[in-house]
């Protein structure tokens, strides 16, 4: 039987708690660990995807942690005064507010480097290449947002949010050894998942899609994305019940 999302999250928490950071980072370890909060949606997706195709979950943990470290790196830098200027993250001081801007920049850099180190712990380079590609997409999306030059929200969010959601699924599959020839339906699922997450995020924040199309239409778009994601899963020849449960939870989330 596949493990429930709560079980997978517990595995992620334990792995991150015990993760040994590079000793040379010294006192940066504290702000880096300060950054590692959140619901662990992305690493749980990574583990669930790998398990769905028959991999041992423990073998997917480095890839899942790498995804979470990249997510944390992006938040640390996004919170900086030069970008979003957020002094609070998840109900406590953001990294720059707690440790200073210079340390926050270095802590974000270190989180990204540690993520690549974990991704490169696999025999091949596929996990690392997937993760690097998503990271570059995120960075490009952030620059588009700063410039205000994006044509539509779908393009912007496909980079800023969708890229790492896709990597969350695909890194799990690469780590599980699923051949590239079997990836297309998984990528289609991951695209719907990223869209779903972003629309619901906008509904909760009253931003993005809510401002563009209104709250009722945004809700319909989220429900439609959730339905398409479930349909994509049905078409995949794998044990995807845990992923289906995750999709249902994302559609219904209230925080």
C-alpha positions in Angstrom: 0.0 0.0 0.0 1.3 3.5 -0.8 1.9 5.8 2.1 -0.4 8.6 3.0 0.7 12.2 2.5 1.1 12.7 6.3 3.4 9.7 6.5 5.5 11.1 3.6 5.7 14.5 5.2 6.9 12.9 8.5 9.7 11.2 6.5 10.7 14.6 4.9 10.7 16.3 8.3 12.9 13.6 9.8 15.3 13.7 6.8 15.6 17.5 6.9 16.1 17.5 10.7 19.0 15.0 10.3 20.5 16.5 7.2 24.1 17.3 7.7 25.0 20.6 6.1 28.4 21.3 4.6 30.7 22.1 7.6 32.3 25.1 5.8 29.0 26.9 6.0 29.6 27.5 9.7 27.1 29.9 11.3 25.0 30.0 8.2 23.5 26.7 9.3 21.2 28.5 11.7 19.6 30.9 9.2 19.3 28.1 6.7 17.4 25.9 9.1 15.3 28.9 10.0 14.2 29.1 6.4 13.1 25.4 6.3 9.4 25.9 7.4 6.3 25.2 5.5 3.9 22.4 4.6 6.4 20.3 2.5 3.9 20.1 -0.4 6.7 19.8 -3.0 8.9 17.1 -1.3 5.8 15.1 -0.5 4.9 15.2 -4.2 8.4 14.1 -5.1 8.2 11.1 -2.7 4.6 10.2 -3.8 5.6 10.3 -7.5 8.6 8.0 -7.0 6.6 5.6 -4.9 3.9 5.5 -7.5 6.2 3.9 -10.0 7.5 1.4 -7.5 10.6 3.0 -6.0 11.6 2.7 -2.3 10.6 6.0 -0.7 13.9 6.2 1.2 15.8 6.3 -2.1 13.8 9.4 -3.2 14.4 11.4 0.0 17.6 13.2 -1.3 15.7 14.4 -4.4 12.7 15.4 -2.3 14.9 17.4 0.1 16.7 19.0 -2.8 13.4 20.3 -4.1 12.5 21.7 -0.7 15.8 23.4 -0.3 15.4 25.1 -3.7 11.9 26.2 -2.6 13.3 27.6 0.6 16.1 29.4 -1.2 13.6 31.1 -3.5 11.6 32.4 -0.5 14.6 33.6 1.4 15.6 35.7 -1.6 12.0 36.8 -2.5 11.6 38.2 1.0 14.6 40.5 0.7 14.0 44.3 0.8 15.2 44.5 -2.8 12.4 42.2 -4.0 9.2 41.7 -2.0 10.4 43.4 1.2 8.6 40.9 3.6 9.8 41.0 7.2 7.6 38.1 8.1 7.3 34.6 6.8 4.9 31.9 8.2 4.2 34.0 11.3 7.8 34.7 12.3 10.6 36.9 11.1 11.9 36.2 7.6 15.5 35.3 7.3 16.7 38.8 6.5 14.7 40.3 9.3 16.1 37.8 11.8 19.7 37.6 10.6 20.4 40.6 8.3 20.2 41.1 4.6 23.8 40.0 3.8 23.4 36.7 5.8 20.0 36.1 4.1 21.6 36.4 0.7 24.4 33.9 1.6 21.9 31.6 3.3 19.8 31.5 0.2 22.9 30.8 -1.9 23.9 28.0 0.4 20.4 26.4 0.3 20.6 26.3 -3.5 24.1 24.8 -3.4 23.1 22.2 -0.9 20.1 21.3 -3.0 22.4 20.7 -6.0 24.8 18.6 -3.9 21.8 16.4 -2.9 20.6 16.1 -6.4 24.0 15.0 -7.6 24.1 12.2 -5.0 22.4 10.0 -7.6 24.4 8.0 -10.1 23.2 10.0 -13.1 22.7 13.8 -13.5 19.0 13.7 -14.4 17.7 14.8 -11.0 20.2 17.7 -10.9 19.4 18.8 -14.5 15.7 18.8 -13.8 16.1 20.8 -10.7 18.5 23.3 -12.3 16.1 23.8 -15.2 13.3 24.5 -12.8 15.4 26.9 -10.8 16.3 28.9 -13.8 12.7 29.0 -14.8 11.8 30.4 -11.4 14.5 33.0 -11.6 13.4 34.1 -15.1 9.8 34.3 -13.9 10.8 36.5 -11.0 12.6 38.8 -13.4 9.5 39.0 -15.6 7.5 39.9 -12.6 9.9 42.7 -11.7 9.8 44.1 -15.2 6.1 43.7 -15.6 6.6 42.5 -19.1 4.7 39.2 -19.0 1.8 38.8 -21.4 -0.4 36.8 -19.1 -0.6 35.3 -15.6 -0.3 31.7 -17.0 3.1 32.5 -18.5 4.3 34.1 -15.3 3.0 31.5 -12.9 4.2 28.7 -15.2 7.7 29.9 -14.5 7.5 31.2 -10.9 5.3 28.4 -9.5 4.8 25.7 -12.1 8.4 25.0 -12.8 9.2 23.8 -9.4 6.0 21.8 -9.1 6.9 20.1 -12.3 10.4 19.4 -10.9 8.8 18.0 -7.7 7.1 15.3 -9.7 9.8 14.7 -12.3 12.8 14.6 -9.8 10.9 11.8 -8.0 10.5 9.9 -11.3 14.2 10.4 -12.3 15.3 9.3 -8.9 13.1 6.2 -9.3 14.7 5.4 -12.6 11.6 5.9 -14.8 12.8 6.2 -18.4 12.3 9.4 -20.2 10.0 7.7 -22.7 7.4 7.3 -20.0 7.5 10.9 -18.7 5.1 12.8 -21.0 1.8 12.0 -19.1 3.5 12.8 -15.9 4.6 16.2 -17.1 1.0 16.9 -18.3 -0.2 16.1 -14.8 2.5 18.2 -13.1 1.5 21.2 -15.3 -2.1 21.0 -14.1 -0.9 20.6 -10.5 1.2 23.8 -10.6 -1.7 25.8 -12.1 -4.0 24.5 -9.5 -1.7 25.4 -6.6 -1.2 28.9 -7.9 -4.9 29.7 -8.5 -5.8 28.5 -5.0 -2.9 30.5 -3.6 -4.3 33.6 -5.4 -7.8 32.9 -4.1 -6.5 32.7 -0.5 -4.4 35.9 -1.0 -7.0 37.8 -3.0 -4.4 38.4 -5.7 -3.4 37.3 -9.2 -6.2 35.4 -10.8 -8.7 36.9 -8.4 -7.8 40.4 -9.5 -7.8 39.3 -13.2 -11.0 37.3 -13.5 -12.8 37.7 -10.1 -13.1 35.3 -7.2 -16.0 33.2 -8.6 -14.2 32.6 -11.9 -10.9 31.9 -10.1 -12.6 29.3 -8.1 -14.0 27.7 -11.2 -10.6 27.7 -12.8 -9.1 26.0 -9.7 -11.8 23.3 -9.8 -11.2 22.7 -13.5 -7.5 22.4 -13.0 -8.1 19.9 -10.2 -10.4 17.9 -12.4 -7.9 17.8 -15.2 -5.1 16.8 -12.8 -7.2 13.9 -11.6 -7.9 12.9 -15.2 -4.2 13.0 -16.0 -3.6 10.7 -13.1 -6.2 8.2 -14.2 -4.4 7.9 -17.6 -1.1 7.0 -15.9 -0.3 3.3 -15.5 0.9 3.6 -11.9 -0.4 3.5 -8.3 -1.4 7.1 -8.0 -3.9 7.1 -5.2 -1.7 9.2 -2.9 -1.2 11.7 -5.6 -4.9 11.8 -6.2 -5.4 12.5 -2.4 -2.8 15.3 -2.6 -4.7 16.9 -5.5 -8.0 16.7 -3.6 -6.3 18.4 -0.6 -4.9 21.2 -2.8 -8.3 21.9 -4.3 -9.9 22.2 -0.9 -7.0 23.9 1.0 -7.9 27.0 3.1 -4.4 28.1 4.2 
